[in-house]
């Protein structure tokens, strides 16, 4: 017996078929979701790497700036230290050594007697100068200088110089003139050290200072005793000014015991004008470019 489905049955069958048929437009594509998620992850990773690179770059710049600041600070501090050291050295050298180092020592260490204002060693008696004027000739290389010594105003210094001259000290051991200056207002040549370099010891030192100019001006042709920081550190070294020279009077000044009476222009043109070999004291204070020695000295 055949059966014919009623209209109601057909409607129920149709609903069943529709419910079992997949819906193509009802849900998202699983493969599309995976691709989008992967792209997002790559973008996030790339941005993270960019941020890390920018951070590292900033850190490198900061580190470099910090290093440079530290280096610049160190250089600046070292510069200040060097300048202060040089300034201190220059002041100590100029004001304590005067126009030259004393013959007794390159770096004087005053004994208790000299600091107390006493002579040291066997100092020639000041009576040698006889309280009178002495004349003579001092030859530097081949330059002849006429000289005059004042045994009245500087009897002790004149006596020492005369005594050493007569013993031929200034033409043998103390012949070298180790120092020349040619500053604007500081022009002199210095001679008479034991080692020819501004040091040595002749066995005595003496004082006090004699015939010191009150204004600190040493006229051209002045012959005076070099010394250290003590008035009793005078010995064998002496200097001659070849132009008017101003020396600090705050240290007590320097004993003038004579003068050049002739030949000074010849000395300037043949020795002084050749210049100075720069030293630690400066470009205008050092060894004469033309090596200079006392070749002859006579006094009477």
C-alpha positions as CSV (number, residue, x, y, z in Angstrom):
1,X,0.0,0.0,0.0
2,X,1.5,3.3,-1.0
3,X,1.6,6.2,1.2
4,X,1.3,9.8,0.1
5,X,2.8,12.4,2.4
6,X,0.5,15.1,3.5
7,X,1.2,18.8,3.2
8,X,2.0,19.0,6.8
9,X,4.5,16.1,6.6
10,X,6.2,17.8,3.6
11,X,6.7,21.0,5.6
12,X,8.3,19.0,8.5
13,X,10.6,17.2,6.1
14,X,11.6,20.4,4.5
15,X,12.5,22.0,7.9
16,X,14.6,18.9,8.7
17,X,16.6,19.1,5.5
18,X,17.2,22.9,6.0
19,X,18.4,22.3,9.6
20,X,20.9,19.6,8.4
21,X,22.4,21.7,5.6
22,X,25.5,23.7,6.6
23,X,25.3,27.5,6.5
24,X,28.1,29.0,4.3
25,X,27.7,32.5,5.6
26,X,27.1,31.9,9.3
27,X,30.6,31.7,10.8
28,X,34.3,33.1,10.3
29,X,36.9,31.2,8.2
30,X,39.3,29.4,10.7
31,X,42.3,29.8,8.3
32,X,41.7,33.6,7.9
33,X,41.7,34.0,11.7
34,X,45.1,32.3,12.0
35,X,46.7,34.4,9.2
36,X,45.5,37.7,10.8
37,X,46.8,36.6,14.2
38,X,50.3,35.8,12.7
39,X,50.5,39.2,11.0
40,X,49.6,41.0,14.2
41,X,52.3,39.1,16.1
42,X,54.9,39.9,13.5
43,X,54.0,43.6,13.6
44,X,54.2,43.6,17.4
45,X,57.6,41.9,17.3
46,X,58.9,44.4,14.7
47,X,57.6,47.4,16.8
48,X,59.3,45.8,19.9
49,X,62.6,45.5,18.0
50,X,62.3,49.1,16.8
51,X,61.7,50.3,20.3
52,X,64.6,48.3,21.6
53,X,66.9,49.7,18.9
54,X,65.8,53.3,19.7
55,X,66.3,52.7,23.4
56,X,69.8,51.2,22.9
57,X,70.7,54.2,20.6
58,X,69.6,56.6,23.3
59,X,71.6,54.7,25.9
60,X,74.7,54.8,23.7
61,X,74.3,58.5,23.1
62,X,73.9,59.1,26.8
63,X,76.9,56.9,27.7
64,X,79.0,58.8,25.1
65,X,78.0,62.2,26.4
66,X,78.7,61.1,30.0
67,X,82.1,59.8,29.0
68,X,82.9,63.1,27.2
69,X,81.8,65.2,30.1
70,X,84.0,63.2,32.5
71,X,87.0,63.5,30.0
72,X,86.4,67.2,29.6
73,X,86.2,67.6,33.4
74,X,89.5,65.7,33.9
75,X,91.2,67.8,31.2
76,X,90.0,71.0,32.7
77,X,91.1,70.0,36.2
78,X,94.6,68.9,34.9
79,X,94.9,72.2,33.1
80,X,94.1,74.2,36.2
81,X,96.7,72.2,38.2
82,X,99.4,72.6,35.6
83,X,98.8,76.4,35.3
84,X,98.8,76.8,39.1
85,X,102.0,74.7,39.4
86,X,103.7,76.8,36.7
87,X,102.6,80.0,38.3
88,X,103.8,78.9,41.8
89,X,107.1,77.7,40.4
90,X,107.7,80.9,38.5
91,X,107.0,83.1,41.5
92,X,109.2,81.0,43.8
93,X,112.0,81.0,41.4
94,X,111.9,84.7,40.6
95,X,111.4,86.1,44.1
96,X,113.5,83.7,46.2
97,X,116.4,83.3,43.8
98,X,116.5,86.9,42.7
99,X,118.6,87.5,39.6
100,X,120.3,84.2,40.1
101,X,121.0,81.1,42.2
102,X,123.6,81.6,44.9
103,X,127.0,80.1,44.3
104,X,126.8,78.1,47.6
105,X,124.1,75.7,46.2
106,X,121.7,75.3,43.3
107,X,118.8,75.0,45.8
108,X,120.1,76.7,49.0
109,X,119.3,75.1,52.3
110,X,120.3,77.9,54.7
111,X,122.1,76.7,57.8
112,X,121.1,77.9,61.2
113,X,123.9,80.4,61.3
114,X,122.9,82.0,57.9
115,X,119.2,82.1,58.9
116,X,120.3,83.8,62.1
117,X,122.2,86.5,60.1
118,X,125.8,85.2,60.4
119,X,128.6,84.5,57.9
120,X,129.4,80.8,57.1
121,X,132.8,79.5,56.4
122,X,136.1,81.3,55.9
123,X,134.9,84.7,54.5
124,X,137.7,87.0,53.2
125,X,138.0,90.0,55.5
126,X,136.4,93.2,54.4
127,X,139.6,95.1,54.9
128,X,141.0,93.7,51.7
129,X,139.1,96.4,49.8
130,X,140.9,99.1,51.8
131,X,137.8,101.3,51.7
132,X,138.9,102.6,48.3
133,X,138.0,102.5,44.6
134,X,139.6,99.7,42.6
135,X,139.8,99.6,38.8
136,X,140.5,96.8,36.4
137,X,139.5,94.9,33.2
138,X,137.0,92.0,32.8
139,X,137.1,90.2,29.5
140,X,134.1,88.1,28.4
141,X,135.2,86.0,25.5
142,X,137.0,88.8,23.5
143,X,134.8,91.7,24.8
144,X,136.8,94.0,27.1
145,X,134.9,95.7,29.9
146,X,136.5,98.3,32.0
147,X,135.3,98.0,35.7
148,X,135.4,99.9,38.9
149,X,134.9,98.4,42.4
150,X,133.6,100.5,45.3
151,X,135.5,99.4,48.4
152,X,133.9,102.2,50.4
153,X,130.2,101.6,49.9
154,X,130.4,97.8,49.7
155,X,133.6,96.8,51.5
156,X,132.7,93.2,52.2
157,X,131.4,92.3,48.7
158,X,134.3,94.2,47.0
159,X,136.8,92.3,49.3
160,X,135.3,88.9,48.4
161,X,135.4,89.7,44.6
162,X,139.0,91.1,44.8
163,X,140.2,88.0,46.8
164,X,138.7,85.5,44.4
165,X,140.0,87.5,41.4
166,X,143.5,87.4,42.8
167,X,143.2,83.7,43.3
168,X,142.2,83.3,39.6
169,X,138.9,81.7,40.7
170,X,137.0,83.7,38.1
171,X,139.2,82.7,35.2
172,X,139.3,79.0,36.1
173,X,136.6,77.3,38.3
174,X,134.1,80.2,38.1
175,X,134.8,81.3,34.6
176,X,131.5,80.4,33.0
177,X,128.7,82.9,32.6
178,X,125.7,80.5,32.9
179,X,122.8,82.9,32.7
180,X,121.6,85.7,30.4
181,X,118.2,87.5,30.6
182,X,116.7,89.8,27.9
183,X,113.3,90.7,29.3
184,X,111.9,94.2,28.6
185,X,113.1,95.5,32.0
186,X,115.3,92.6,33.2
187,X,118.6,92.5,31.3
188,X,121.7,91.0,32.9
189,X,124.4,88.4,32.6
190,X,125.4,86.2,35.6
191,X,128.8,84.5,36.2
192,X,130.9,82.9,38.9
193,X,129.3,79.6,39.9
194,X,131.5,76.7,40.9
195,X,129.9,74.2,38.4
196,X,129.3,76.6,35.6
197,X,125.6,76.0,35.8
198,X,124.6,78.2,38.8
199,X,125.5,75.8,41.6
200,X,128.4,74.7,43.7
201,X,130.1,75.9,46.9
202,X,133.2,78.0,47.3
203,X,133.2,77.2,51.0
204,X,131.7,80.3,52.4
205,X,128.7,82.7,52.3
206,X,128.4,86.2,53.7
207,X,126.3,89.2,54.5
208,X,124.8,91.6,55.2
209,X,123.6,93.4,52.1
210,X,125.4,96.6,51.2
211,X,124.7,99.5,48.9
212,X,121.2,98.4,47.9
213,X,119.2,100.8,45.7
214,X,116.1,102.0,47.5
215,X,114.0,102.1,44.3
216,X,115.1,98.6,43.1
217,X,116.6,100.0,39.9
218,X,120.0,98.7,38.8
219,X,121.4,101.1,36.2
220,X,123.1,99.7,33.0
221,X,126.6,98.6,33.9
222,X,125.8,97.7,37.5
223,X,128.0,94.9,39.1
224,X,126.2,93.3,42.0
225,X,126.3,90.1,44.1
226,X,123.8,87.3,43.3
227,X,122.2,85.5,46.3
228,X,119.5,83.2,47.5
229,X,116.6,83.9,49.9
230,X,118.9,85.0,52.7
231,X,120.9,88.2,52.9
232,X,123.8,86.0,54.1
233,X,123.7,83.7,51.1
234,X,126.0,85.9,49.0
235,X,129.2,84.1,47.8
236,X,131.1,84.0,44.5
237,X,128.3,84.6,41.9
238,X,127.8,88.1,40.5
239,X,125.8,89.8,37.8
240,X,126.2,92.7,35.4
241,X,123.2,94.6,34.1
242,X,123.6,95.7,30.4
243,X,120.5,98.0,30.5
244,X,118.5,99.6,33.3
245,X,117.0,96.7,35.2
246,X,114.2,96.7,37.8
247,X,114.5,94.0,40.5
248,X,112.0,93.3,43.3
249,X,112.9,95.1,46.5
250,X,110.6,93.0,48.6
251,X,113.3,90.4,49.0
252,X,115.8,92.9,50.3
253,X,117.6,93.7,47.0
254,X,121.2,93.0,45.9
255,X,124.6,94.4,46.9
256,X,126.0,96.7,44.3
257,X,129.8,96.7,44.6
258,X,131.0,98.0,41.2
259,X,130.2,99.2,37.7
260,X,131.2,98.8,34.1
261,X,133.1,101.9,32.9
262,X,133.6,101.0,29.3
263,X,132.9,98.3,26.6
264,X,129.2,97.7,27.5
265,X,127.9,98.5,23.9
266,X,130.4,96.0,22.6
267,X,129.1,93.3,25.0
268,X,125.5,94.0,23.9
269,X,126.2,93.7,20.2
270,X,128.5,90.7,20.4
271,X,126.9,88.6,23.1
272,X,123.6,89.9,24.5
273,X,122.0,90.6,21.1
274,X,122.5,86.9,20.1
275,X,119.8,86.0,22.5
276,X,118.9,83.5,25.2
277,X,118.4,79.7,25.0
278,X,114.9,79.3,26.6
279,X,114.7,77.4,29.9
280,X,112.2,76.5,32.6
281,X,112.4,80.1,33.7
282,X,111.0,81.3,30.4
283,X,112.0,82.4,26.9
284,X,113.9,85.4,28.1
285,X,115.9,83.7,30.8
286,X,118.5,81.0,30.2
287,X,121.9,80.1,28.9
288,X,123.4,82.7,26.4
289,X,123.1,81.6,22.8
290,X,126.8,82.5,22.5
291,X,128.7,80.5,25.2
292,X,130.3,83.1,27.4
293,X,133.3,82.8,29.7
294,X,135.6,85.1,31.7
295,X,138.9,84.9,29.9
296,X,140.7,87.6,31.9
297,X,140.2,89.6,35.0
298,X,142.5,92.1,36.6
299,X,142.0,94.5,39.5
300,X,144.2,97.1,41.1
